Amino acid sequence: MKYFGEGLSEKHKELVKIIRKKDKISQAKSLFLDIHANLHLERTY
């Protein structure tokens, strides 16, 4: 997805693959939080 920026598209694709798998819930949470943190970085201009 073009909205995620560099490197995050791949993480998002991985999240989509694992998000509903019970045995991957911990990994999915971690991946989601990583994506979220990168999307909401405080930017200084």
mmCIF entry with sequence, helices, sheets and N, C-alpha, C, O atoms, coordinates in Angstrom:
data_MODEL
# 
_entry.id   MODEL 
# 
_entity.id                         1 
_entity.type                       polymer 
_entity.pdbx_number_of_molecules   1 
# 
_entity_poly.entity_id                      1 
_entity_poly.type                           'polypeptide(L)' 
_entity_poly.nstd_linkage                   no 
_entity_poly.nstd_monomer                   no 
_entity_poly.pdbx_seq_one_letter_code       MKYFGEGLSEKHKELVKIIRKKDKISQAKSLFLDIHANLHLERTY 
_entity_poly.pdbx_seq_one_letter_code_can   MKYFGEGLSEKHKELVKIIRKKDKISQAKSLFLDIHANLHLERTY 
_entity_poly.pdbx_strand_id                 A 
# 
loop_
_entity_poly_seq.entity_id 
_entity_poly_seq.num 
_entity_poly_seq.mon_id 
_entity_poly_seq.hetero 
1 1  MET n 
1 2  LYS n 
1 3  TYR n 
1 4  PHE n 
1 5  GLY n 
1 6  GLU n 
1 7  GLY n 
1 8  LEU n 
1 9  SER n 
1 10 GLU n 
1 11 LYS n 
1 12 HIS n 
1 13 LYS n 
1 14 GLU n 
1 15 LEU n 
1 16 VAL n 
1 17 LYS n 
1 18 ILE n 
1 19 ILE n 
1 20 ARG n 
1 21 LYS n 
1 22 LYS n 
1 23 ASP n 
1 24 LYS n 
1 25 ILE n 
1 26 SER n 
1 27 GLN n 
1 28 ALA n 
1 29 LYS n 
1 30 SER n 
1 31 LEU n 
1 32 PHE n 
1 33 LEU n 
1 34 ASP n 
1 35 ILE n 
1 36 HIS n 
1 37 ALA n 
1 38 ASN n 
1 39 LEU n 
1 40 HIS n 
1 41 LEU n 
1 42 GLU n 
1 43 ARG n 
1 44 THR n 
1 45 TYR n 
# 
_struct_asym.id          A 
_struct_asym.entity_id   1 
# 
loop_
_struct_conf.conf_type_id 
_struct_conf.id 
_struct_conf.pdbx_PDB_helix_id 
_struct_conf.beg_label_comp_id 
_struct_conf.beg_label_asym_id 
_struct_conf.beg_label_seq_id 
_struct_conf.pdbx_beg_PDB_ins_code 
_struct_conf.end_label_comp_id 
_struct_conf.end_label_asym_id 
_struct_conf.end_label_seq_id 
_struct_conf.pdbx_end_PDB_ins_code 
_struct_conf.beg_auth_comp_id 
_struct_conf.beg_auth_asym_id 
_struct_conf.beg_auth_seq_id 
_struct_conf.end_auth_comp_id 
_struct_conf.end_auth_asym_id 
_struct_conf.end_auth_seq_id 
_struct_conf.pdbx_PDB_helix_class 
_struct_conf.details 
_struct_conf.pdbx_PDB_helix_length 
HELX_P HELX_P1 AA1 LEU A 8  ? ILE A 18 ? LEU A 8  ILE A 18 1 ? 11 
HELX_P HELX_P2 AA2 LYS A 22 ? LYS A 24 ? LYS A 22 LYS A 24 5 ? 3  
HELX_P HELX_P3 AA3 ILE A 25 ? LEU A 39 ? ILE A 25 LEU A 39 1 ? 15 
# 
_struct_conf_type.id          HELX_P 
_struct_conf_type.criteria    ? 
_struct_conf_type.reference   ? 
# 
loop_
_atom_site.group_PDB 
_atom_site.id 
_atom_site.type_symbol 
_atom_site.label_atom_id 
_atom_site.label_alt_id 
_atom_site.label_comp_id 
_atom_site.label_asym_id 
_atom_site.label_entity_id 
_atom_site.label_seq_id 
_atom_site.pdbx_PDB_ins_code 
_atom_site.Cartn_x 
_atom_site.Cartn_y 
_atom_site.Cartn_z 
_atom_site.occupancy 
_atom_site.B_iso_or_equiv 
_atom_site.pdbx_formal_charge 
_atom_site.auth_seq_id 
_atom_site.auth_comp_id 
_atom_site.auth_asym_id 
_atom_site.auth_atom_id 
_atom_site.pdbx_PDB_model_num 
ATOM 1   N N  . MET A 1 1  ? 0.835  -1.188  0.000  1.00 0.00 ? 1  MET A N  1 
ATOM 2   C CA . MET A 1 1  ? 0.000  0.000   0.000  1.00 0.00 ? 1  MET A CA 1 
ATOM 3   C C  . MET A 1 1  ? 0.868  1.235   0.000  1.00 0.00 ? 1  MET A C  1 
ATOM 4   O O  . MET A 1 1  ? 1.843  1.327   0.745  1.00 0.00 ? 1  MET A O  1 
ATOM 5   N N  . LYS A 1 2  ? 0.514  2.159   -0.820 1.00 0.00 ? 2  LYS A N  1 
ATOM 6   C CA . LYS A 1 2  ? 1.328  3.356   -0.936 1.00 0.00 ? 2  LYS A CA 1 
ATOM 7   C C  . LYS A 1 2  ? 1.223  4.255   0.291  1.00 0.00 ? 2  LYS A C  1 
ATOM 8   O O  . LYS A 1 2  ? 2.080  5.116   0.491  1.00 0.00 ? 2  LYS A O  1 
ATOM 9   N N  . TYR A 1 3  ? 0.208  4.080   1.107  1.00 0.00 ? 3  TYR A N  1 
ATOM 10  C CA . TYR A 1 3  ? -0.007 4.962   2.249  1.00 0.00 ? 3  TYR A CA 1 
ATOM 11  C C  . TYR A 1 3  ? 0.923  4.670   3.419  1.00 0.00 ? 3  TYR A C  1 
ATOM 12  O O  . TYR A 1 3  ? 1.095  5.523   4.290  1.00 0.00 ? 3  TYR A O  1 
ATOM 13  N N  . PHE A 1 4  ? 1.518  3.504   3.458  1.00 0.00 ? 4  PHE A N  1 
ATOM 14  C CA . PHE A 1 4  ? 2.330  3.119   4.595  1.00 0.00 ? 4  PHE A CA 1 
ATOM 15  C C  . PHE A 1 4  ? 3.752  3.633   4.528  1.00 0.00 ? 4  PHE A C  1 
ATOM 16  O O  . PHE A 1 4  ? 4.403  3.772   5.563  1.00 0.00 ? 4  PHE A O  1 
ATOM 17  N N  . GLY A 1 5  ? 4.234  3.911   3.371  1.00 0.00 ? 5  GLY A N  1 
ATOM 18  C CA . GLY A 1 5  ? 5.598  4.382   3.260  1.00 0.00 ? 5  GLY A CA 1 
ATOM 19  C C  . GLY A 1 5  ? 6.582  3.240   3.141  1.00 0.00 ? 5  GLY A C  1 
ATOM 20  O O  . GLY A 1 5  ? 6.213  2.066   3.124  1.00 0.00 ? 5  GLY A O  1 
ATOM 21  N N  . GLU A 1 6  ? 7.826  3.612   3.061  1.00 0.00 ? 6  GLU A N  1 
ATOM 22  C CA . GLU A 1 6  ? 8.897  2.654   2.807  1.00 0.00 ? 6  GLU A CA 1 
ATOM 23  C C  . GLU A 1 6  ? 9.029  1.624   3.923  1.00 0.00 ? 6  GLU A C  1 
ATOM 24  O O  . GLU A 1 6  ? 9.154  1.977   5.095  1.00 0.00 ? 6  GLU A O  1 
ATOM 25  N N  . GLY A 1 7  ? 8.999  0.361   3.551  1.00 0.00 ? 7  GLY A N  1 
ATOM 26  C CA . GLY A 1 7  ? 9.199  -0.723  4.502  1.00 0.00 ? 7  GLY A CA 1 
ATOM 27  C C  . GLY A 1 7  ? 7.947  -1.173  5.228  1.00 0.00 ? 7  GLY A C  1 
ATOM 28  O O  . GLY A 1 7  ? 7.869  -2.318  5.673  1.00 0.00 ? 7  GLY A O  1 
ATOM 29  N N  . LEU A 1 8  ? 6.979  -0.303  5.355  1.00 0.00 ? 8  LEU A N  1 
ATOM 30  C CA . LEU A 1 8  ? 5.777  -0.663  6.110  1.00 0.00 ? 8  LEU A CA 1 
ATOM 31  C C  . LEU A 1 8  ? 4.785  -1.469  5.291  1.00 0.00 ? 8  LEU A C  1 
ATOM 32  O O  . LEU A 1 8  ? 3.985  -2.218  5.853  1.00 0.00 ? 8  LEU A O  1 
ATOM 33  N N  . SER A 1 9  ? 4.823  -1.332  3.988  1.00 0.00 ? 9  SER A N  1 
ATOM 34  C CA . SER A 1 9  ? 3.910  -2.112  3.139  1.00 0.00 ? 9  SER A CA 1 
ATOM 35  C C  . SER A 1 9  ? 4.141  -3.607  3.320  1.00 0.00 ? 9  SER A C  1 
ATOM 36  O O  . SER A 1 9  ? 3.192  -4.389  3.390  1.00 0.00 ? 9  SER A O  1 
ATOM 37  N N  . GLU A 1 10 ? 5.404  -3.992  3.395  1.00 0.00 ? 10 GLU A N  1 
ATOM 38  C CA . GLU A 1 10 ? 5.726  -5.406  3.576  1.00 0.00 ? 10 GLU A CA 1 
ATOM 39  C C  . GLU A 1 10 ? 5.248  -5.895  4.937  1.00 0.00 ? 10 GLU A C  1 
ATOM 40  O O  . GLU A 1 10 ? 4.740  -7.010  5.057  1.00 0.00 ? 10 GLU A O  1 
ATOM 41  N N  . LYS A 1 11 ? 5.409  -5.068  5.951  1.00 0.00 ? 11 LYS A N  1 
ATOM 42  C CA . LYS A 1 11 ? 4.941  -5.434  7.290  1.00 0.00 ? 11 LYS A CA 1 
ATOM 43  C C  . LYS A 1 11 ? 3.424  -5.571  7.302  1.00 0.00 ? 11 LYS A C  1 
ATOM 44  O O  . LYS A 1 11 ? 2.887  -6.473  7.944  1.00 0.00 ? 11 LYS A O  1 
ATOM 45  N N  . HIS A 1 12 ? 2.738  -4.687  6.602  1.00 0.00 ? 12 HIS A N  1 
ATOM 46  C CA . HIS A 1 12 ? 1.286  -4.743  6.541  1.00 0.00 ? 12 HIS A CA 1 
ATOM 47  C C  . HIS A 1 12 ? 0.822  -6.015  5.842  1.00 0.00 ? 12 HIS A C  1 
ATOM 48  O O  . HIS A 1 12 ? -0.134 -6.655  6.281  1.00 0.00 ? 12 HIS A O  1 
ATOM 49  N N  . LYS A 1 13 ? 1.490  -6.379  4.765  1.00 0.00 ? 13 LYS A N  1 
ATOM 50  C CA . LYS A 1 13 ? 1.147  -7.615  4.053  1.00 0.00 ? 13 LYS A CA 1 
ATOM 51  C C  . LYS A 1 13 ? 1.302  -8.826  4.973  1.00 0.00 ? 13 LYS A C  1 
ATOM 52  O O  . LYS A 1 13 ? 0.463  -9.726  4.974  1.00 0.00 ? 13 LYS A O  1 
ATOM 53  N N  . GLU A 1 14 ? 2.375  -8.838  5.747  1.00 0.00 ? 14 GLU A N  1 
ATOM 54  C CA . GLU A 1 14 ? 2.602  -9.938  6.691  1.00 0.00 ? 14 GLU A CA 1 
ATOM 55  C C  . GLU A 1 14 ? 1.510  -9.962  7.753  1.00 0.00 ? 14 GLU A C  1 
ATOM 56  O O  . GLU A 1 14 ? 1.013  -11.029 8.114  1.00 0.00 ? 14 GLU A O  1 
ATOM 57  N N  . LEU A 1 15 ? 1.139  -8.794  8.251  1.00 0.00 ? 15 LEU A N  1 
ATOM 58  C CA . LEU A 1 15 ? 0.087  -8.707  9.261  1.00 0.00 ? 15 LEU A CA 1 
ATOM 59  C C  . LEU A 1 15 ? -1.231 -9.254  8.732  1.00 0.00 ? 15 LEU A C  1 
ATOM 60  O O  . LEU A 1 15 ? -1.931 -9.988  9.431  1.00 0.00 ? 15 LEU A O  1 
ATOM 61  N N  . VAL A 1 16 ? -1.563 -8.903  7.515  1.00 0.00 ? 16 VAL A N  1 
ATOM 62  C CA . VAL A 1 16 ? -2.805 -9.390  6.904  1.00 0.00 ? 16 VAL A CA 1 
ATOM 63  C C  . VAL A 1 16 ? -2.819 -10.918 6.841  1.00 0.00 ? 16 VAL A C  1 
ATOM 64  O O  . VAL A 1 16 ? -3.867 -11.538 7.021  1.00 0.00 ? 16 VAL A O  1 
ATOM 65  N N  . LYS A 1 17 ? -1.657 -11.523 6.587  1.00 0.00 ? 17 LYS A N  1 
ATOM 66  C CA . LYS A 1 17 ? -1.570 -12.979 6.497  1.00 0.00 ? 17 LYS A CA 1 
ATOM 67  C C  . LYS A 1 17 ? -1.790 -13.668 7.840  1.00 0.00 ? 17 LYS A C  1 
ATOM 68  O O  . LYS A 1 17 ? -2.357 -14.760 7.888  1.00 0.00 ? 17 LYS A O  1 
ATOM 69  N N  . ILE A 1 18 ? -1.348 -13.043 8.931  1.00 0.00 ? 18 ILE A N  1 
ATOM 70  C CA . ILE A 1 18 ? -1.334 -13.740 10.215 1.00 0.00 ? 18 ILE A CA 1 
ATOM 71  C C  . ILE A 1 18 ? -2.362 -13.256 11.228 1.00 0.00 ? 18 ILE A C  1 
ATOM 72  O O  . ILE A 1 18 ? -2.526 -13.889 12.270 1.00 0.00 ? 18 ILE A O  1 
ATOM 73  N N  . ILE A 1 19 ? -3.049 -12.174 10.963 1.00 0.00 ? 19 ILE A N  1 
ATOM 74  C CA . ILE A 1 19 ? -3.848 -11.514 11.994 1.00 0.00 ? 19 ILE A CA 1 
ATOM 75  C C  . ILE A 1 19 ? -4.966 -12.397 12.566 1.00 0.00 ? 19 ILE A C  1 
ATOM 76  O O  . ILE A 1 19 ? -5.329 -12.227 13.731 1.00 0.00 ? 19 ILE A O  1 
ATOM 77  N N  . ARG A 1 20 ? -5.508 -13.308 11.808 1.00 0.00 ? 20 ARG A N  1 
ATOM 78  C CA . ARG A 1 20 ? -6.612 -14.144 12.293 1.00 0.00 ? 20 ARG A CA 1 
ATOM 79  C C  . ARG A 1 20 ? -6.177 -15.534 12.759 1.00 0.00 ? 20 ARG A C  1 
ATOM 80  O O  . ARG A 1 20 ? -7.018 -16.379 13.068 1.00 0.00 ? 20 ARG A O  1 
ATOM 81  N N  . LYS A 1 21 ? -4.882 -15.768 12.807 1.00 0.00 ? 21 LYS A N  1 
ATOM 82  C CA . LYS A 1 21 ? -4.373 -17.072 13.236 1.00 0.00 ? 21 LYS A CA 1 
ATOM 83  C C  . LYS A 1 21 ? -4.089 -17.042 14.731 1.00 0.00 ? 21 LYS A C  1 
ATOM 84  O O  . LYS A 1 21 ? -3.247 -16.274 15.197 1.00 0.00 ? 21 LYS A O  1 
ATOM 85  N N  . LYS A 1 22 ? -4.790 -17.876 15.470 1.00 0.00 ? 22 LYS A N  1 
ATOM 86  C CA . LYS A 1 22 ? -4.660 -17.878 16.927 1.00 0.00 ? 22 LYS A CA 1 
ATOM 87  C C  . LYS A 1 22 ? -3.239 -18.142 17.398 1.00 0.00 ? 22 LYS A C  1 
ATOM 88  O O  . LYS A 1 22 ? -2.802 -17.587 18.405 1.00 0.00 ? 22 LYS A O  1 
ATOM 89  N N  . ASP A 1 23 ? -2.521 -18.985 16.675 1.00 0.00 ? 23 ASP A N  1 
ATOM 90  C CA . ASP A 1 23 ? -1.156 -19.296 17.093 1.00 0.00 ? 23 ASP A CA 1 
ATOM 91  C C  . ASP A 1 23 ? -0.164 -18.179 16.762 1.00 0.00 ? 23 ASP A C  1 
ATOM 92  O O  . ASP A 1 23 ? 1.004  -18.253 17.142 1.00 0.00 ? 23 ASP A O  1 
ATOM 93  N N  . LYS A 1 24 ? -0.620 -17.162 16.066 1.00 0.00 ? 24 LYS A N  1 
ATOM 94  C CA . LYS A 1 24 ? 0.250  -16.040 15.682 1.00 0.00 ? 24 LYS A CA 1 
ATOM 95  C C  . LYS A 1 24 ? -0.178 -14.726 16.333 1.00 0.00 ? 24 LYS A C  1 
ATOM 96  O O  . LYS A 1 24 ? 0.303  -13.662 15.943 1.00 0.00 ? 24 LYS A O  1 
ATOM 97  N N  . ILE A 1 25 ? -1.078 -14.785 17.324 1.00 0.00 ? 25 ILE A N  1 
ATOM 98  C CA . ILE A 1 25 ? -1.640 -13.568 17.903 1.00 0.00 ? 25 ILE A CA 1 
ATOM 99  C C  . ILE A 1 25 ? -0.571 -12.660 18.512 1.00 0.00 ? 25 ILE A C  1 
ATOM 100 O O  . ILE A 1 25 ? -0.636 -11.441 18.356 1.00 0.00 ? 25 ILE A O  1 
ATOM 101 N N  . SER A 1 26 ? 0.387  -13.229 19.186 1.00 0.00 ? 26 SER A N  1 
ATOM 102 C CA . SER A 1 26 ? 1.452  -12.433 19.789 1.00 0.00 ? 26 SER A CA 1 
ATOM 103 C C  . SER A 1 26 ? 2.284  -11.732 18.717 1.00 0.00 ? 26 SER A C  1 
ATOM 104 O O  . SER A 1 26 ? 2.617  -10.554 18.845 1.00 0.00 ? 26 SER A O  1 
ATOM 105 N N  . GLN A 1 27 ? 2.609  -12.463 17.674 1.00 0.00 ? 27 GLN A N  1 
ATOM 106 C CA . GLN A 1 27 ? 3.378  -11.895 16.566 1.00 0.00 ? 27 GLN A CA 1 
ATOM 107 C C  . GLN A 1 27 ? 2.562  -10.804 15.860 1.00 0.00 ? 27 GLN A C  1 
ATOM 108 O O  . GLN A 1 27 ? 3.106  -9.766  15.485 1.00 0.00 ? 27 GLN A O  1 
ATOM 109 N N  . ALA A 1 28 ? 1.269  -11.038 15.682 1.00 0.00 ? 28 ALA A N  1 
ATOM 110 C CA . ALA A 1 28 ? 0.405  -10.063 15.026 1.00 0.00 ? 28 ALA A CA 1 
ATOM 111 C C  . ALA A 1 28 ? 0.301  -8.780  15.852 1.00 0.00 ? 28 ALA A C  1 
ATOM 112 O O  . ALA A 1 28 ? 0.339  -7.682  15.296 1.00 0.00 ? 28 ALA A O  1 
ATOM 113 N N  . LYS A 1 29 ? 0.171  -8.910  17.163 1.00 0.00 ? 29 LYS A N  1 
ATOM 114 C CA . LYS A 1 29 ? 0.108  -7.732  18.035 1.00 0.00 ? 29 LYS A CA 1 
ATOM 115 C C  . LYS A 1 29 ? 1.381  -6.907  17.923 1.00 0.00 ? 29 LYS A C  1 
ATOM 116 O O  . LYS A 1 29 ? 1.338  -5.684  17.796 1.00 0.00 ? 29 LYS A O  1 
ATOM 117 N N  . SER A 1 30 ? 2.498  -7.588  17.972 1.00 0.00 ? 30 SER A N  1 
ATOM 118 C CA . SER A 1 30 ? 3.783  -6.911  17.889 1.00 0.00 ? 30 SER A CA 1 
ATOM 119 C C  . SER A 1 30 ? 3.945  -6.196  16.548 1.00 0.00 ? 30 SER A C  1 
ATOM 120 O O  . SER A 1 30 ? 4.399  -5.053  16.498 1.00 0.00 ? 30 SER A O  1 
ATOM 121 N N  . LEU A 1 31 ? 3.581  -6.859  15.490 1.00 0.00 ? 31 LEU A N  1 
ATOM 122 C CA . LEU A 1 31 ? 3.677  -6.280  14.158 1.00 0.00 ? 31 LEU A CA 1 
ATOM 123 C C  . LEU A 1 31 ? 2.750  -5.075  14.022 1.00 0.00 ? 31 LEU A C  1 
ATOM 124 O O  . LEU A 1 31 ? 3.141  -4.047  13.470 1.00 0.00 ? 31 LEU A O  1 
ATOM 125 N N  . PHE A 1 32 ? 1.523  -5.202  14.526 1.00 0.00 ? 32 PHE A N  1 
ATOM 126 C CA . PHE A 1 32 ? 0.581  -4.091  14.484 1.00 0.00 ? 32 PHE A CA 1 
ATOM 127 C C  . PHE A 1 32 ? 1.128  -2.878  15.224 1.00 0.00 ? 32 PHE A C  1 
ATOM 128 O O  . PHE A 1 32 ? 1.068  -1.757  14.718 1.00 0.00 ? 32 PHE A O  1 
ATOM 129 N N  . LEU A 1 33 ? 1.657  -3.101  16.415 1.00 0.00 ? 33 LEU A N  1 
ATOM 130 C CA . LEU A 1 33 ? 2.181  -1.993  17.209 1.00 0.00 ? 33 LEU A CA 1 
ATOM 131 C C  . LEU A 1 33 ? 3.388  -1.340  16.539 1.00 0.00 ? 33 LEU A C  1 
ATOM 132 O O  . LEU A 1 33 ? 3.569  -0.126  16.630 1.00 0.00 ? 33 LEU A O  1 
ATOM 133 N N  . ASP A 1 34 ? 4.196  -2.130  15.880 1.00 0.00 ? 34 ASP A N  1 
ATOM 134 C CA . ASP A 1 34 ? 5.338  -1.592  15.146 1.00 0.00 ? 34 ASP A CA 1 
ATOM 135 C C  . ASP A 1 34 ? 4.873  -0.708  13.990 1.00 0.00 ? 34 ASP A C  1 
ATOM 136 O O  . ASP A 1 34 ? 5.392  0.391   13.795 1.00 0.00 ? 34 ASP A O  1 
ATOM 137 N N  . ILE A 1 35 ? 3.901  -1.189  13.233 1.00 0.00 ? 35 ILE A N  1 
ATOM 138 C CA . ILE A 1 35 ? 3.353  -0.403  12.120 1.00 0.00 ? 35 ILE A CA 1 
ATOM 139 C C  . ILE A 1 35 ? 2.731  0.881   12.654 1.00 0.00 ? 35 ILE A C  1 
ATOM 140 O O  . ILE A 1 35 ? 2.974  1.964   12.122 1.00 0.00 ? 35 ILE A O  1 
ATOM 141 N N  . HIS A 1 36 ? 1.939  0.758   13.690 1.00 0.00 ? 36 HIS A N  1 
ATOM 142 C CA . HIS A 1 36 ? 1.257  1.906   14.283 1.00 0.00 ? 36 HIS A CA 1 
ATOM 143 C C  . HIS A 1 36 ? 2.261  2.958   14.755 1.00 0.00 ? 36 HIS A C  1 
ATOM 144 O O  . HIS A 1 36 ? 2.087  4.148   14.494 1.00 0.00 ? 36 HIS A O  1 
ATOM 145 N N  . ALA A 1 37 ? 3.290  2.526   15.437 1.00 0.00 ? 37 ALA A N  1 
ATOM 146 C CA . ALA A 1 37 ? 4.308  3.454   15.938 1.00 0.00 ? 37 ALA A CA 1 
ATOM 147 C C  . ALA A 1 37 ? 4.989  4.193   14.789 1.00 0.00 ? 37 ALA A C  1 
ATOM 148 O O  . ALA A 1 37 ? 5.248  5.392   14.884 1.00 0.00 ? 37 ALA A O  1 
ATOM 149 N N  . ASN A 1 38 ? 5.275  3.482   13.713 1.00 0.00 ? 38 ASN A N  1 
ATOM 150 C CA . ASN A 1 38 ? 5.924  4.121   12.570 1.00 0.00 ? 38 ASN A CA 1 
ATOM 151 C C  . ASN A 1 38 ? 5.007  5.082   11.832 1.00 0.00 ? 38 ASN A C  1 
ATOM 152 O O  . ASN A 1 38 ? 5.472  6.071   11.266 1.00 0.00 ? 38 ASN A O  1 
ATOM 153 N N  . LEU A 1 39 ? 3.728  4.807   11.833 1.00 0.00 ? 39 LEU A N  1 
ATOM 154 C CA . LEU A 1 39 ? 2.778  5.713   11.178 1.00 0.00 ? 39 LEU A CA 1 
ATOM 155 C C  . LEU A 1 39 ? 2.578  6.988   11.975 1.00 0.00 ? 39 LEU A C  1 
ATOM 156 O O  . LEU A 1 39 ? 2.239  8.027   11.409 1.00 0.00 ? 39 LEU A O  1 
ATOM 157 N N  . HIS A 1 40 ? 2.783  6.921   13.269 1.00 0.00 ? 40 HIS A N  1 
ATOM 158 C CA . HIS A 1 40 ? 2.500  8.046   14.148 1.00 0.00 ? 40 HIS A CA 1 
ATOM 159 C C  . HIS A 1 40 ? 3.748  8.637   14.779 1.00 0.00 ? 40 HIS A C  1 
ATOM 160 O O  . HIS A 1 40 ? 3.701  9.191   15.878 1.00 0.00 ? 40 HIS A O  1 
ATOM 161 N N  . LEU A 1 41 ? 4.862  8.515   14.076 1.00 0.00 ? 41 LEU A N  1 
ATOM 162 C CA . LEU A 1 41 ? 6.095  9.133   14.567 1.00 0.00 ? 41 LEU A CA 1 
ATOM 163 C C  . LEU A 1 41 ? 5.903  10.652  14.626 1.00 0.00 ? 41 LEU A C  1 
ATOM 164 O O  . LEU A 1 41 ? 5.295  11.257  13.744 1.00 0.00 ? 41 LEU A O  1 
ATOM 165 N N  . GLU A 1 42 ? 6.428  11.228  15.668 1.00 0.00 ? 42 GLU A N  1 
ATOM 166 C CA . GLU A 1 42 ? 6.370  12.680  15.755 1.00 0.00 ? 42 GLU A CA 1 
ATOM 167 C C  . GLU A 1 42 ? 7.379  13.246  14.768 1.00 0.00 ? 42 GLU A C  1 
ATOM 168 O O  . GLU A 1 42 ? 8.570  12.944  14.831 1.00 0.00 ? 42 GLU A O  1 
ATOM 169 N N  . ARG A 1 43 ? 6.895  14.046  13.883 1.00 0.00 ? 43 ARG A N  1 
ATOM 170 C CA . ARG A 1 43 ? 7.775  14.611  12.864 1.00 0.00 ? 43 ARG A CA 1 
ATOM 171 C C  . ARG A 1 43 ? 8.083  16.066  13.226 1.00 0.00 ? 43 ARG A C  1 
ATOM 172 O O  . ARG A 1 43 ? 7.200  16.818  13.639 1.00 0.00 ? 43 ARG A O  1 
ATOM 173 N N  . THR A 1 44 ? 9.325  16.438  13.067 1.00 0.00 ? 44 THR A N  1 
ATOM 174 C CA . THR A 1 44 ? 9.736  17.825  13.274 1.00 0.00 ? 44 THR A CA 1 
ATOM 175 C C  . THR A 1 44 ? 10.135 18.404  11.934 1.00 0.00 ? 44 THR A C  1 
ATOM 176 O O  . THR A 1 44 ? 10.921 17.815  11.192 1.00 0.00 ? 44 THR A O  1 
ATOM 177 N N  . TYR A 1 45 ? 9.596  19.536  11.645 1.00 0.00 ? 45 TYR A N  1 
ATOM 178 C CA . TYR A 1 45 ? 9.853  20.171  10.340 1.00 0.00 ? 45 TYR A CA 1 
ATOM 179 C C  . TYR A 1 45 ? 10.637 21.439  10.523 1.00 0.00 ? 45 TYR A C  1 
ATOM 180 O O  . TYR A 1 45 ? 10.952 22.117  9.545  1.00 0.00 ? 45 TYR A O  1 
# 
